Amino acid sequence: MNCQSATENVFCELIADRQEDPIELAMLHSPVVRDLRRCLGSRNVLSAPSELEVYDCDGFTLQRHRPDAVVFPRDAAQVAQIVKACQRHAVSVVPRGAGTSLAGGCLPVGGGVVVMLTRMNRIVEIQVRDRMAVVEAGVANIRLNRALAGTGYHFAPDPSSQGASTIGGNVATNAGGPHTLKYGVTVNHVLGLEAVLGDGSIVQLGPVEDPAGLDLIGVLVGGEGTLAIVTKAWVRLTPDPQDYRTLRAVFNTLDDATRTVSRIIAAGIIPAAMELMDQAIISAIEEAFHFGFPLDAGAILIIEVDGPVAGLERQTEQIVEFCRGSGAREVLHAATPEERALLWKCRKSAAGALGRLSPSYFTQDGVVPRTRLPEIIRHILAIGKKYDVRIVNVAHAGDGNVHPVMLVDERDPQQVERAKAAGRELLEECIRCGGSITAEHGIGVEKIELMDRLFAEEDLRAMARVRQAFDPTGRLNPGKVLPPMYNLVAGLK
Amino acid sequence: MITTRESLPLIETVAPADQAAVAEVVRTARDQEKAIYPIGGGSALDYGVCPGVPGVGLSLKNLKRVVDHAVDDMTITVEAGVTMAQLSELLAAQRQRLPVDAVRPGQATIGGVVATGAFGPRRYACGTIRDYVLGLRAVDGQGSAFSAGGRVVKNAAGYDLCRLLVGSLGTLAVITQVTLMVRPQPETSAFLVADLLDFDQAERLLDGLVRTKTLPVAVELLTRRAQQGNPVLGPMVQQSAARLFVGFEGTAGEVEWMVDRLRDQWRELGIAAPIAVAASDAPALWQWLRESDGSAAEVQINVRPGATARLIENLVELDGACSIRAHAGNGVIRLGLPPREPEDFVMFLRGRLRPAVVAARGKMVVRSYPDDVELTAEDVWGPPGDGAAVMRAIKDRFDPDGILNRGRFVF
């Protein structure tokens, strides 16, 4: 095995030293596993229960399913071999990157073979002249951005998971992040894809800005690995702004903060990012990072504008005025690039810091029209009280994208059930406000039950046709996105 | 003599009064096994393969309702028959806009713009219509209405059927309603323009734009012959080969700074006296750059941005009478071809143009061509790519009888 890091070395040795004890033999030598070993070599196929346990969930820990095998392909040709082998044995295929999905997007529902794309991690090419980079699916978002440092360009989608999450995963979920307010989500930055279809064929779509024919790239992005397994992406690079102004505005109440966001957007100002954090999150972050956030603040907005220096002062002044006019008690500028970097680190690590408040938590993802933000936050707080679940809030506020975080103790099943019910109700509230049940995490398994609340039957049927067209056997990442009745292969018109 | 194609083979044209009636028309046509040709403002009837099968024209001109303009959310929902000019006017009243350029906005409808995947000079910074459609309603080939997307600016729920329908030329479904993300109107705009001696110089300037700290909204490279009718600038000096237009938008301070900065940068690259087009003249220039130049045929070529100038040079060598307007920052070339005899046109297309484009690793689509020329789908759209089988499978599921825009698209 071609190990690439110290960690992976240890891992390789563990696999090499593995004793094939008799109890595990049945699993190890199932026909599909034998087939996969033939294709990839036995060191690239895990099939012992003890090894598979690691892959029984992703960032969404409320459901667990153990896969039948986990495989580590090196290139698209191997992914194609895996898909063909799985088709021969009528086994499901579940693509997985870093496993940071918060919606159970890489959960092997009902078993199947998990395809780990993390070893396909080459940055193939960076072409600044063409404002494009070519990367394999397993490249971590942050690695691409580090490689781009100094070129004057970056890859704009910046999900909070970017330190781990892969470009393939970003593509599969159409990932967003704080700066999507100005720069758009992943689909706005994908020029081409190489992917393996359900029949094991490898296709290259693009890289071309205007497809002659249907925009299959636009559908594959956000397809959650149910339409094809993305193995390579041609991504658009975005120029680094000349400069930034990063503000943090401190409010006594959440309501004041959310009204500020609505007013800024309504005035036609679109900052690069506008992030909301409530009091509980602020406390957790402060404890973790000692940034200097006031612990008695009801909410903080991080607002960033970027672009040519010539325009920044005026935009900043306007925003400060809106903040003060809506009751901000303090508006501070990040004085240095280091302070700005720390501020963003605090924001993006918010979820991690919550470990200080609760043994476990799960993060919701809902979205409403931007002006309904104050309303949805009020509902979220009320729902927390109703279900006796502690809910804290971060939000990509400028997009109307809320991330209520439910703090639970997973060892208490009743608490977990109450949290699930609260999560469901707050998403229903998002629908009622004219919004959607996910802005950037995807449907996965978590939200499948709400799909028919958001969409009418004919809308879901239209989606089911697309899935059938890509993957008639339905073996790619089953149990995701569409409710079960829409996955029936036969009988759908 | 060659004329531009202006009509489809229509048996009759019907104009349903509302969205429900559109579904009724499609169902009836399907039952009677008739082809359907959806028509918006009729500004792109010559786009795609000239269809051979007569059918029913389905005009969406009566679908003109503004369903919802959520001004403070910066979204708008309109029916498909609203024209781009009407949409602009509605938005402008709130100091908003849809920053997607469409040819002939007084005629072009939003439904047509979505179906054809329209774009224009502003795509360098603002993208294409693809980037603005948040949701839509449509009627599939069996007369069944469905919705896609929603009305929030970020939405990851289910498959993005909006993207699938954008640019699908109405072959999967007839679009009846669209929800769009809109943007604030910029305070002002300006251009900096350079006359270029040759295409090496063009590439040097284009390469310089990749490294500039200014934020151009449009990067347009026009050959000599494409300068006719420029409402703002006079003819190019005799020895220059092309003209580069860089458009900026923003606050007055930003635009002024960007124009000054680029002027300095260009001076270092040997452009002694770039022409600045001030705010007062800029709107006329934007409009002129957006429109097509009335050539007998128009071909769209997509190539990697770094190969654009070289390919344009080759194209000019291939046909000295051609006129080229390129969204050069994006590697999109709009090649206008002069009149030719039909056989010559086909021979030129197959024998000279496509090989030149393929050699530059580009893609090519014939956007419009004269009535008396007969082209195959492969001539117009290019050879089927890797995705062809999936596209076909999608088409078969949305329009199993193949009645929508039969024969015009890739399938």
Chai-1 contact restraints between the chains, C-beta under 6 A:
chainA,res_idxA,chainB,res_idxB,connection_type,confidence,min_distance_angstrom,max_distance_angstrom,comment,restraint_id
A,R129,B,V210,contact,1.0,0.0,6.0,A-B,restraint_1
A,R129,B,G306,contact,1.0,0.0,6.0,A-B,restraint_2
A,D130,B,R304,contact,1.0,0.0,6.0,A-B,restraint_3
A,D130,B,P305,contact,1.0,0.0,6.0,A-B,restraint_4
A,D130,B,G306,contact,1.0,0.0,6.0,A-B,restraint_5
A,N174,B,A156,contact,1.0,0.0,6.0,A-B,restraint_6
A,G176,B,K154,contact,1.0,0.0,6.0,A-B,restraint_7
A,N188,B,D131,contact,1.0,0.0,6.0,A-B,restraint_8
A,V203,B,D386,contact,1.0,0.0,6.0,A-B,restraint_9
A,V203,B,G387,contact,1.0,0.0,6.0,A-B,restraint_10
A,Q204,B,D386,contact,1.0,0.0,6.0,A-B,restraint_11
A,L205,B,G387,contact,1.0,0.0,6.0,A-B,restraint_12
A,V208,B,N302,contact,1.0,0.0,6.0,A-B,restraint_13
A,V208,B,K363,contact,1.0,0.0,6.0,A-B,restraint_14
A,E209,B,N302,contact,1.0,0.0,6.0,A-B,restraint_15
A,E209,B,N330,contact,1.0,0.0,6.0,A-B,restraint_16
A,D210,B,N302,contact,1.0,0.0,6.0,A-B,restraint_17
A,A212,B,V365,contact,1.0,0.0,6.0,A-B,restraint_18
A,A212,B,W381,contact,1.0,0.0,6.0,A-B,restraint_19
A,A212,B,G382,contact,1.0,0.0,6.0,A-B,restraint_20
A,G213,B,M391,contact,1.0,0.0,6.0,A-B,restraint_21
A,G213,B,V410,contact,1.0,0.0,6.0,A-B,restraint_22
A,L214,B,S168,contact,1.0,0.0,6.0,A-B,restraint_23
A,L214,B,M391,contact,1.0,0.0,6.0,A-B,restraint_24
A,D215,B,R163,contact,1.0,0.0,6.0,A-B,restraint_25
A,D215,B,G167,contact,1.0,0.0,6.0,A-B,restraint_26
A,L216,B,G387,contact,1.0,0.0,6.0,A-B,restraint_27
A,G218,B,D160,contact,1.0,0.0,6.0,A-B,restraint_28
A,G218,B,R163,contact,1.0,0.0,6.0,A-B,restraint_29
A,V219,B,Y159,contact,1.0,0.0,6.0,A-B,restraint_30
A,V219,B,D160,contact,1.0,0.0,6.0,A-B,restraint_31
A,V219,B,L164,contact,1.0,0.0,6.0,A-B,restraint_32
A,G222,B,A156,contact,1.0,0.0,6.0,A-B,restraint_33
A,G222,B,D160,contact,1.0,0.0,6.0,A-B,restraint_34
A,Q242,B,K213,contact,1.0,0.0,6.0,A-B,restraint_35
A,A266,B,D72,contact,1.0,0.0,6.0,A-B,restraint_36
A,G268,B,P184,contact,1.0,0.0,6.0,A-B,restraint_37
A,P308,B,E254,contact,1.0,0.0,6.0,A-B,restraint_38
A,P308,B,W257,contact,1.0,0.0,6.0,A-B,restraint_39
A,A310,B,G253,contact,1.0,0.0,6.0,A-B,restraint_40
A,A310,B,E254,contact,1.0,0.0,6.0,A-B,restraint_41
A,A310,B,W257,contact,1.0,0.0,6.0,A-B,restraint_42
A,G311,B,G250,contact,1.0,0.0,6.0,A-B,restraint_43
A,G311,B,T251,contact,1.0,0.0,6.0,A-B,restraint_44
A,G311,B,G253,contact,1.0,0.0,6.0,A-B,restraint_45
A,G311,B,E254,contact,1.0,0.0,6.0,A-B,restraint_46
A,V367,B,V152,contact,1.0,0.0,6.0,A-B,restraint_47
A,V367,B,K154,contact,1.0,0.0,6.0,A-B,restraint_48
A,P369,B,D73,contact,1.0,0.0,6.0,A-B,restraint_49
A,P369,B,V152,contact,1.0,0.0,6.0,A-B,restraint_50
A,R370,B,D73,contact,1.0,0.0,6.0,A-B,restraint_51
A,T371,B,D72,contact,1.0,0.0,6.0,A-B,restraint_52
A,T371,B,D73,contact,1.0,0.0,6.0,A-B,restraint_53
A,D399,B,V153,contact,1.0,0.0,6.0,A-B,restraint_54
A,D399,B,K154,contact,1.0,0.0,6.0,A-B,restraint_55
A,N401,B,K154,contact,1.0,0.0,6.0,A-B,restraint_56
A,G434,B,R151,contact,1.0,0.0,6.0,A-B,restraint_57
A,G435,B,V152,contact,1.0,0.0,6.0,A-B,restraint_58
A,S436,B,G150,contact,1.0,0.0,6.0,A-B,restraint_59
A,S436,B,V152,contact,1.0,0.0,6.0,A-B,restraint_60
A,S436,B,N155,contact,1.0,0.0,6.0,A-B,restraint_61
A,S436,B,A157,contact,1.0,0.0,6.0,A-B,restraint_62
A,I437,B,A157,contact,1.0,0.0,6.0,A-B,restraint_63
A,T438,B,A156,contact,1.0,0.0,6.0,A-B,restraint_64
A,T438,B,A157,contact,1.0,0.0,6.0,A-B,restraint_65
A,A439,B,K154,contact,1.0,0.0,6.0,A-B,restraint_66
A,A439,B,A156,contact,1.0,0.0,6.0,A-B,restraint_67
A,E440,B,A156,contact,1.0,0.0,6.0,A-B,restraint_68
A,G442,B,A156,contact,1.0,0.0,6.0,A-B,restraint_69
A,L454,B,A157,contact,1.0,0.0,6.0,A-B,restraint_70
A,E458,B,S144,contact,1.0,0.0,6.0,A-B,restraint_71
A,E458,B,F146,contact,1.0,0.0,6.0,A-B,restraint_72
A,D459,B,F146,contact,1.0,0.0,6.0,A-B,restraint_73
A,D459,B,S147,contact,1.0,0.0,6.0,A-B,restraint_74
A,A462,B,F146,contact,1.0,0.0,6.0,A-B,restraint_75
A,A462,B,L161,contact,1.0,0.0,6.0,A-B,restraint_76
A,M463,B,G158,contact,1.0,0.0,6.0,A-B,restraint_77
A,M463,B,Y159,contact,1.0,0.0,6.0,A-B,restraint_78
A,R465,B,R397,contact,1.0,0.0,6.0,A-B,restraint_79
A,V466,B,Y159,contact,1.0,0.0,6.0,A-B,restraint_80
A,A469,B,V390,contact,1.0,0.0,6.0,A-B,restraint_81
A,A469,B,A393,contact,1.0,0.0,6.0,A-B,restraint_82
A,A469,B,I394,contact,1.0,0.0,6.0,A-B,restraint_83
A,A469,B,R397,contact,1.0,0.0,6.0,A-B,restraint_84
A,F470,B,V390,contact,1.0,0.0,6.0,A-B,restraint_85
